[in-house]
Amino acid sequence: MATFLYKLGRSAYRRRRLVALLWVALLALAGAGAASAPAATSSSFSIPGTEAQKAFDLLEQRFPGGNADGATARVVFKAPEGQKMTDPANKAKVQDVVGELKSGSDQVASVTDPYTAQAVSKDGSTAYVSVSYKLSGMELSDETREALQKTGHDAQGQGLTVEIGGDALQTMPETGAGEIVGVVIAGIVLVITFGSLVAAGLPLLTAIIGVGIGVSSITALANVLDLGSTTSTLAMMIGLAVGIDYALFIVSRYRAELADGREREDAAGRAVGTAGSAVVFAGLTVVIALVGLAVVNIPMLTKMGFAAAGTVVIAVLIALTLIPALLGFAGSKVVGRKERKGLKKADDKPNMGTRWARFVIRRPVMVLLVGVLGLGAIALPAASLEMGLPDDGAKPASATERRAYDLLSDGFGPGFNGPLMVVVDGDKAAADSTVSTIKGLDGVVAVTPPTPNKAGDTSMITVIPKDRPSSVETENLVHEIRASTGDDVLVTGATAMNIDFSQKMNDALVPYLALVVGLAFLLLMLVFRSVLVPLKAALGFLLSVVAALGAVVAVFQWGWLGSLFGVEQTGPIMSMMPIFMVGVVFGLAMDYEVFLVTRMREAYVHGERPGETIVTGFRHSARVVTAAAVIMIAVFSGFIGMTDQMIKMIGFGLAVAVLFDAFVVRMAIVPAVLALLSHKAWWLPKWLDRILPNVDVEGEALAAPADDPQDADPDADRRLVKV
């Protein structure tokens, strides 16, 4: 592989104008496609194989035109102190609102009058108007949303408290200045690392180009592939982080090759041949982790994983081709002023990485115990993990959706915000029998009479639980209804979907871990030609990801330091968070493992003793790995400032996971374990050594100072696997 990538790097350096032109053309083409494509809508959400999904499918079949996927809104009214919503004046105001909502947009499917639909609380203080739309929340026009908000605002001006809940106000997650701050911090870190504005600018420029191509392509294909509006956010988050890091490692290796006296073209080729090999394998681990999300069998999650994986592939290709091309344009400016004047030479004296590595080698047991016990303590809250999907009750108290949620809870009971929809596949007698059974269960506040379809072979029943939607009691009620009724009775609705979704994620976690860790283990055996190093890498990852989950639980579920991170409402952790963190963090964790340990392996192959290889690896890579980790943390932390609770949680979880994995696992636990294992760390059974192909990530074929690696070893191409 090193030979092939060496040639690719030199070729890109020589033909830099053509390479740069091709990437700019791709960016322009993707941008044009995104600009001409229809706006992205919310991805259709389905959970194949679950009872809740079967019920929705049955409703679509038996209740044609029922508009099950359409957006809904609840306009909630609260009477002033001492008044009731049944007072003539207040009643007239509400009926005016009903009329305005019916005529406010042609996207409105139906509007219910609270006084005929029994939507007034027992004490008369609260009432609500239900609005159904023909389109989903993301598909509604701005005029329709504005008409809804204006109607509520006008009614509030007449003395009533009016709040609006439901998904009709759903829009794209708002982006704040956090992402920009993350990129700025990344730029500062790069300048400090390289001491050159040009060298610092290259990773930022190429990462932005890669993300631009990836996100624009996703936007262009969003409606065709039903990708949804949040897919591009994930792709941008992952693509920006890995794009900067991959370019950072190749630029850093290029500078090191120049410091060793290489000519620029040869240095570019060798940088791509060595660091580029590590980039390829690091990128493959991220791609495996993201594509592996298909194991969960949730279409939305699968599409998010594939789209983000595509952005990672673009980042790898840009690092291997565009970076050497831009290095050709940069000339000597890629090196700091002191290096250009000969006032400073890289690696001519021990640096912080060298000193830290020697400290760990002297006290490996102490470092190992402190690292493992520290992360273990942080991981303890993960034992209390409660999972669910966020609803309006998880929104900030300043949001009208949250205030509407609270008004309905106060006026009608906590369970009113999470009604259960029971679908009976049978005649009227079966539906009446189901109603009687459900009324006899604990935790049920109300059960509506069955609503049959035209054929009379299917009925819908609404069940109001006693407790809030995300409570354990409501979950138990769903299981009890399913156990108490026959196979022809299906429970669905948003609350039941959340429960089934969480269960499906739990069931998929172990198979997903086995697939991703197993494939990556085989991949890392190819890279390091060792059994224990990949095993240590996988165990270290599990420790860091569980610790990160513990931190997420402490902040978002328990509320510890919640105000510091803008968490206004605690609650269950998003159901997809554990499996999502496992996928993404595993890929990113392997990045640092590959970049750091590959340099150690390179030194070991060239004859250094095990302890010396650790010092060599840290001398060459610790500063760059540290910079890469800080950049990733800064990029992910930028998403903590977003208003969307899901994106905020993902940003925090990934930032914390990178912090733990890079600075505790890879920088402390890994060298401590390698120091304790000594030569055994690189042990590989002879029979396995014969089976595994030699991909030459360390660049053995490039060791001789020749213009072309084949000059140094004419048999190199026959001995090495071509990729």
Solvent accessible surface area in square Angstrom, and as a share of the most:
residue,aa,sasa,rsa
1,M,5,0.02
2,A,0,0.00
3,T,1,0.00
4,F,88,0.36
5,L,6,0.03
6,Y,2,0.01
7,K,83,0.35
8,L,52,0.26
9,G,0,0.00
10,R,34,0.13
11,S,34,0.22
12,A,5,0.04
13,Y,20,0.08
14,R,129,0.47
15,R,130,0.48
16,R,58,0.21
17,R,171,0.63
18,L,96,0.48
19,V,22,0.13
20,A,19,0.15
21,L,118,0.58
22,L,102,0.51
23,W,27,0.09
24,V,82,0.47
25,A,53,0.41
26,L,82,0.41
27,L,60,0.30
28,A,65,0.50
29,L,128,0.64
30,A,13,0.10
31,G,29,0.28
32,A,61,0.47
33,G,25,0.24
34,A,21,0.17
35,A,90,0.70
36,S,94,0.61
37,A,24,0.18
38,P,91,0.57
39,A,88,0.68
40,A,25,0.19
41,T,33,0.19
42,S,34,0.22
43,S,19,0.13
44,S,74,0.47
45,F,72,0.30
46,S,30,0.19
47,I,0,0.00
48,P,44,0.28
49,G,69,0.66
50,T,17,0.10
51,E,45,0.20
52,A,0,0.00
53,Q,23,0.10
54,K,113,0.48
55,A,0,0.00
56,F,48,0.20
57,D,72,0.37
58,L,23,0.11
59,L,10,0.05
60,E,99,0.44
61,Q,128,0.57
62,R,59,0.22
63,F,37,0.15
64,P,111,0.70
65,G,85,0.81
66,G,53,0.51
67,N,60,0.31
68,A,53,0.41
69,D,112,0.58
70,G,11,0.11
71,A,0,0.00
72,T,70,0.40
73,A,1,0.01
74,R,59,0.21
75,V,1,0.01
76,V,0,0.00
77,F,0,0.00
78,K,66,0.28
79,A,8,0.06
80,P,44,0.27
81,E,177,0.79
82,G,82,0.79
83,Q,85,0.38
84,K,108,0.46
85,M,0,0.00
86,T,72,0.42
87,D,50,0.26
88,P,117,0.73
89,A,65,0.51
90,N,3,0.01
91,K,74,0.31
92,A,51,0.39
93,K,49,0.21
94,V,0,0.00
95,Q,78,0.35
96,D,88,0.46
97,V,6,0.03
98,V,9,0.05
99,G,38,0.36
100,E,80,0.36
101,L,7,0.03
102,K,117,0.50
103,S,95,0.61
104,G,41,0.39
105,S,21,0.13
106,D,122,0.63
107,Q,33,0.15
108,V,21,0.12
109,A,51,0.40
110,S,58,0.37
111,V,15,0.09
112,T,53,0.31
113,D,34,0.18
114,P,0,0.00
115,Y,47,0.18
116,T,112,0.65
117,A,53,0.41
118,Q,170,0.76
119,A,2,0.02
120,V,36,0.21
121,S,6,0.04
122,K,214,0.91
123,D,88,0.46
124,G,6,0.05
125,S,21,0.13
126,T,1,0.01
127,A,0,0.00
128,Y,27,0.10
129,V,0,0.00
130,S,33,0.21
131,V,0,0.00
132,S,38,0.24
133,Y,3,0.01
134,K,113,0.48
135,L,66,0.33
136,S,24,0.15
137,G,3,0.03
138,M,22,0.10
139,E,77,0.34
140,L,7,0.04
141,S,38,0.25
142,D,91,0.47
143,E,122,0.55
144,T,4,0.02
145,R,26,0.09
146,E,105,0.47
147,A,29,0.23
148,L,3,0.02
149,Q,90,0.40
150,K,131,0.55
151,T,10,0.06
152,G,5,0.05
153,H,135,0.60
154,D,52,0.27
155,A,2,0.01
156,Q,81,0.36
157,G,69,0.66
158,Q,93,0.41
159,G,49,0.47
160,L,3,0.02
161,T,53,0.31
162,V,6,0.04
163,E,12,0.05
164,I,10,0.05
165,G,5,0.04
166,G,29,0.28
167,D,61,0.32
168,A,1,0.01
169,L,18,0.09
170,Q,80,0.35
171,T,73,0.43
172,M,92,0.41
173,P,24,0.15
174,E,109,0.49
175,T,90,0.52
176,G,35,0.34
177,A,69,0.53
178,G,19,0.19
179,E,23,0.10
180,I,118,0.60
181,V,78,0.45
182,G,1,0.01
183,V,37,0.21
184,V,82,0.47
185,I,68,0.35
186,A,0,0.00
187,G,13,0.12
188,I,98,0.50
189,V,23,0.13
190,L,0,0.00
191,V,53,0.30
192,I,119,0.60
193,T,14,0.08
194,F,8,0.03
195,G,51,0.49
196,S,10,0.07
197,L,140,0.70
198,V,53,0.31
199,A,0,0.00
200,A,3,0.02
201,G,30,0.29
202,L,13,0.07
203,P,0,0.00
204,L,31,0.16
205,L,88,0.44
206,T,2,0.01
207,A,3,0.02
208,I,94,0.48
209,I,20,0.10
210,G,4,0.04
211,V,15,0.08
212,G,22,0.21
213,I,12,0.06
214,G,3,0.03
215,V,34,0.20
216,S,20,0.13
217,S,38,0.25
218,I,14,0.07
219,T,44,0.26
220,A,27,0.21
221,L,83,0.42
222,A,4,0.03
223,N,61,0.31
224,V,117,0.67
225,L,88,0.44
226,D,44,0.23
227,L,15,0.08
228,G,7,0.06
229,S,9,0.06
230,T,32,0.19
231,T,1,0.01
232,S,21,0.14
233,T,11,0.07
234,L,6,0.03
235,A,0,0.00
236,M,55,0.25
237,M,1,0.00
238,I,0,0.00
239,G,2,0.02
240,L,16,0.08
241,A,0,0.00
242,V,0,0.00
243,G,7,0.06
244,I,0,0.00
245,D,1,0.01
246,Y,0,0.00
247,A,2,0.01
248,L,0,0.00
249,F,16,0.07
250,I,0,0.00
251,V,0,0.00
252,S,21,0.14
253,R,27,0.10
254,Y,0,0.00
255,R,39,0.14
256,A,23,0.18
257,E,13,0.06
258,L,37,0.18
259,A,34,0.26
260,D,110,0.57
261,G,63,0.61
262,R,65,0.24
263,E,134,0.60
264,R,109,0.40
265,E,41,0.18
266,D,17,0.09
267,A,0,0.00
268,A,0,0.00
269,G,0,0.00
270,R,11,0.04
271,A,0,0.00
272,V,1,0.00
273,G,0,0.00
274,T,11,0.06
275,A,12,0.10
276,G,0,0.00
277,S,0,0.00
278,A,3,0.03
279,V,0,0.00
280,V,21,0.12
281,F,6,0.02
282,A,0,0.00
283,G,2,0.02
284,L,72,0.36
285,T,0,0.00
286,V,0,0.00
287,V,28,0.16
288,I,37,0.19
289,A,0,0.00
290,L,1,0.00
291,V,49,0.28
292,G,7,0.06
293,L,0,0.00
294,A,42,0.33
295,V,58,0.33
296,V,3,0.02
297,N,79,0.40
298,I,0,0.00
299,P,45,0.28
300,M,34,0.15
301,L,1,0.00
302,T,30,0.18
303,K,55,0.23
304,M,4,0.02
305,G,0,0.00
306,F,103,0.43
307,A,16,0.12
308,A,0,0.00
309,A,5,0.04
310,G,33,0.31
311,T,2,0.01
312,V,0,0.00
313,V,65,0.37
314,I,32,0.16
315,A,7,0.06
316,V,17,0.10
317,L,86,0.43
318,I,5,0.02
319,A,1,0.01
320,L,10,0.05
321,T,26,0.15
322,L,4,0.02
323,I,0,0.00
324,P,0,0.00
325,A,0,0.00
326,L,25,0.12
327,L,0,0.00
328,G,11,0.11
329,F,98,0.41
330,A,15,0.11
331,G,14,0.14
332,S,47,0.30
333,K,127,0.54
334,V,0,0.00
335,V,22,0.12
336,G,3,0.03
337,R,164,0.60
338,K,126,0.53
339,E,49,0.22
340,R,108,0.39
341,K,134,0.57
342,G,63,0.60
343,L,131,0.65
344,K,102,0.43
345,K,112,0.48
346,A,46,0.36
347,D,60,0.31
348,D,95,0.49
349,K,149,0.63
350,P,64,0.40
351,N,46,0.24
352,M,143,0.64
353,G,9,0.09
354,T,2,0.01
355,R,125,0.46
356,W,93,0.33
357,A,0,0.00
358,R,107,0.39
359,F,60,0.25
360,V,0,0.00
361,I,53,0.27
362,R,154,0.56
363,R,106,0.39
364,P,21,0.13
365,V,83,0.48
366,M,92,0.41
367,V,10,0.06
368,L,41,0.20
369,L,97,0.48
370,V,100,0.58
371,G,7,0.06
372,V,58,0.33
373,L,121,0.60
374,G,34,0.33
375,L,3,0.02
376,G,28,0.27
377,A,60,0.46
378,I,68,0.34
379,A,12,0.10
380,L,127,0.63
381,P,15,0.10
382,A,20,0.16
383,A,99,0.77
384,S,51,0.33
385,L,52,0.26
386,E,92,0.41
387,M,47,0.21
388,G,11,0.11
389,L,39,0.20
390,P,64,0.40
391,D,54,0.28
392,D,29,0.15
393,G,12,0.11
394,A,20,0.16
395,K,72,0.30
396,P,44,0.28
397,A,62,0.48
398,S,82,0.53
399,A,24,0.18
400,T,36,0.21
401,E,25,0.11
402,R,37,0.14
403,R,96,0.35
404,A,0,0.00
405,Y,33,0.13
406,D,53,0.27
407,L,28,0.14
408,L,5,0.03
409,S,25,0.16
410,D,117,0.61
411,G,18,0.17
412,F,43,0.18
413,G,24,0.23
414,P,64,0.40
415,G,1,0.01
416,F,22,0.09
417,N,32,0.17
418,G,4,0.04
419,P,42,0.26
420,L,1,0.00
421,M,60,0.27
422,V,0,0.00
423,V,0,0.00
424,V,0,0.00
425,D,56,0.29
426,G,18,0.17
427,D,82,0.43
428,K,145,0.61
429,A,72,0.56
430,A,31,0.24
431,A,0,0.00
432,D,57,0.29
433,S,67,0.43
434,T,8,0.05
435,V,15,0.09
436,S,77,0.50
437,T,51,0.30
438,I,0,0.00
439,K,125,0.53
440,G,64,0.62
441,L,28,0.14
442,D,124,0.64
443,G,26,0.25
444,V,30,0.18
445,V,92,0.53
446,A,45,0.35
447,V,19,0.11
448,T,55,0.32
449,P,105,0.66
450,P,34,0.21
451,T,71,0.41
452,P,79,0.49
453,N,16,0.08
454,K,215,0.91
455,A,82,0.64
456,G,35,0.33
457,D,58,0.30
458,T,0,0.00
459,S,3,0.02
460,M,53,0.24
461,I,1,0.00
462,T,49,0.28
463,V,0,0.00
464,I,20,0.10
465,P,2,0.01
466,K,124,0.53
467,D,41,0.21
468,R,122,0.45
469,P,14,0.09
470,S,52,0.33
471,S,11,0.07
472,V,92,0.53
473,E,99,0.44
474,T,1,0.01
475,E,66,0.30
476,N,82,0.42
477,L,6,0.03
478,V,0,0.00
479,H,86,0.38
480,E,73,0.33
481,I,0,0.00
482,R,49,0.18
483,A,90,0.70
484,S,51,0.33
485,T,24,0.14
486,G,43,0.41
487,D,145,0.75
488,D,61,0.32
489,V,9,0.05
490,L,28,0.14
491,V,0,0.00
492,T,0,0.00
493,G,8,0.07
494,A,78,0.61
495,T,5,0.03
496,A,0,0.00
497,M,18,0.08
498,N,36,0.18
499,I,20,0.10
500,D,12,0.06
501,F,0,0.00
502,S,15,0.10
503,Q,93,0.42
504,K,38,0.16
505,M,4,0.02
506,N,71,0.36
507,D,89,0.46
508,A,10,0.08
509,L,50,0.25
510,V,109,0.63
511,P,67,0.42
512,Y,0,0.00
513,L,42,0.21
514,A,67,0.52
515,L,70,0.35
516,V,0,0.00
517,V,29,0.17
518,G,33,0.32
519,L,79,0.39
520,A,0,0.00
521,F,50,0.21
522,L,100,0.50
523,L,23,0.11
524,L,2,0.01
525,M,13,0.06
526,L,37,0.18
527,V,2,0.01
528,F,0,0.00
529,R,33,0.12
530,S,0,0.00
531,V,33,0.19
532,L,49,0.24
533,V,0,0.00
534,P,1,0.00
535,L,78,0.39
536,K,19,0.08
537,A,0,0.00
538,A,9,0.07
539,L,105,0.52
540,G,7,0.07
541,F,0,0.00
542,L,62,0.31
543,L,42,0.21
544,S,0,0.00
545,V,4,0.02
546,V,64,0.37
547,A,0,0.00
548,A,0,0.00
549,L,18,0.09
550,G,0,0.00
551,A,15,0.12
552,V,0,0.00
553,V,0,0.00
554,A,11,0.09
555,V,9,0.05
556,F,2,0.01
557,Q,25,0.11
558,W,97,0.34
559,G,27,0.26
560,W,151,0.53
561,L,120,0.60
562,G,5,0.04
563,S,108,0.70
564,L,127,0.63
565,F,52,0.22
566,G,40,0.38
567,V,12,0.07
568,E,109,0.49
569,Q,54,0.24
570,T,52,0.30
571,G,24,0.23
572,P,38,0.24
573,I,0,0.00
574,M,3,0.01
575,S,1,0.01
576,M,4,0.02
577,M,0,0.00
578,P,8,0.05
579,I,2,0.01
580,F,0,0.00
581,M,0,0.00
582,V,7,0.04
583,G,0,0.00
584,V,0,0.00
585,V,2,0.01
586,F,2,0.01
587,G,0,0.00
588,L,1,0.01
589,A,2,0.01
590,M,0,0.00
591,D,1,0.00
592,Y,2,0.01
593,E,0,0.00
594,V,0,0.00
595,F,12,0.05
596,L,1,0.00
597,V,0,0.00
598,T,10,0.06
599,R,39,0.14
600,M,0,0.00
601,R,27,0.10
602,E,20,0.09
603,A,8,0.06
604,Y,55,0.21
605,V,45,0.26
606,H,101,0.45
607,G,65,0.62
608,E,58,0.26
609,R,157,0.57
610,P,11,0.07
611,G,30,0.29
612,E,89,0.40
613,T,2,0.01
614,I,3,0.02
615,V,16,0.09
616,T,13,0.08
617,G,0,0.00
618,F,1,0.00
619,R,63,0.23
620,H,50,0.22
621,S,8,0.05
622,A,7,0.06
623,R,130,0.47
624,V,11,0.07
625,V,0,0.00
626,T,49,0.29
627,A,5,0.04
628,A,0,0.00
629,A,0,0.00
630,V,50,0.29
631,I,0,0.00
632,M,0,0.00
633,I,36,0.18
634,A,9,0.07
635,V,2,0.01
636,F,0,0.00
637,S,41,0.27
638,G,5,0.05
639,F,2,0.01
640,I,22,0.11
641,G,52,0.50
642,M,2,0.01
643,T,82,0.47
644,D,45,0.23
645,Q,37,0.16
646,M,35,0.16
647,I,5,0.03
648,K,17,0.07
649,M,6,0.03
650,I,4,0.02
651,G,0,0.00
652,F,8,0.03
653,G,0,0.00
654,L,0,0.00
655,A,6,0.04
656,V,19,0.11
657,A,0,0.00
658,V,3,0.01
659,L,78,0.39
660,F,21,0.09
661,D,2,0.01
662,A,1,0.00
663,F,66,0.28
664,V,41,0.23
665,V,1,0.00
666,R,1,0.00
667,M,13,0.06
668,A,11,0.08
669,I,11,0.06
670,V,1,0.01
671,P,0,0.00
672,A,0,0.00
673,V,27,0.16
674,L,6,0.03
675,A,27,0.21
676,L,87,0.43
677,L,47,0.23
678,S,45,0.29
679,H,95,0.42
680,K,143,0.61
681,A,1,0.01
682,W,20,0.07
683,W,135,0.47
684,L,24,0.12
685,P,22,0.14
686,K,164,0.70
687,W,147,0.51
688,L,24,0.12
689,D,66,0.34
690,R,184,0.67
691,I,115,0.58
692,L,25,0.13
693,P,58,0.36
694,N,46,0.23
695,V,9,0.05
696,D,1,0.01
697,V,2,0.01
698,E,10,0.04
699,G,4,0.04
700,E,79,0.35
701,A,6,0.04
702,L,8,0.04
703,A,61,0.47
704,A,42,0.32
705,P,114,0.72
706,A,22,0.17
707,D,105,0.55
708,D,52,0.27
709,P,4,0.03
710,Q,65,0.29
711,D,103,0.53
712,A,39,0.30
713,D,35,0.18
714,P,106,0.66
715,D,55,0.28
716,A,0,0.00
717,D,38,0.20
718,R,183,0.67
719,R,129,0.47
720,L,10,0.05
721,V,55,0.31
722,K,97,0.41
723,V,94,0.54
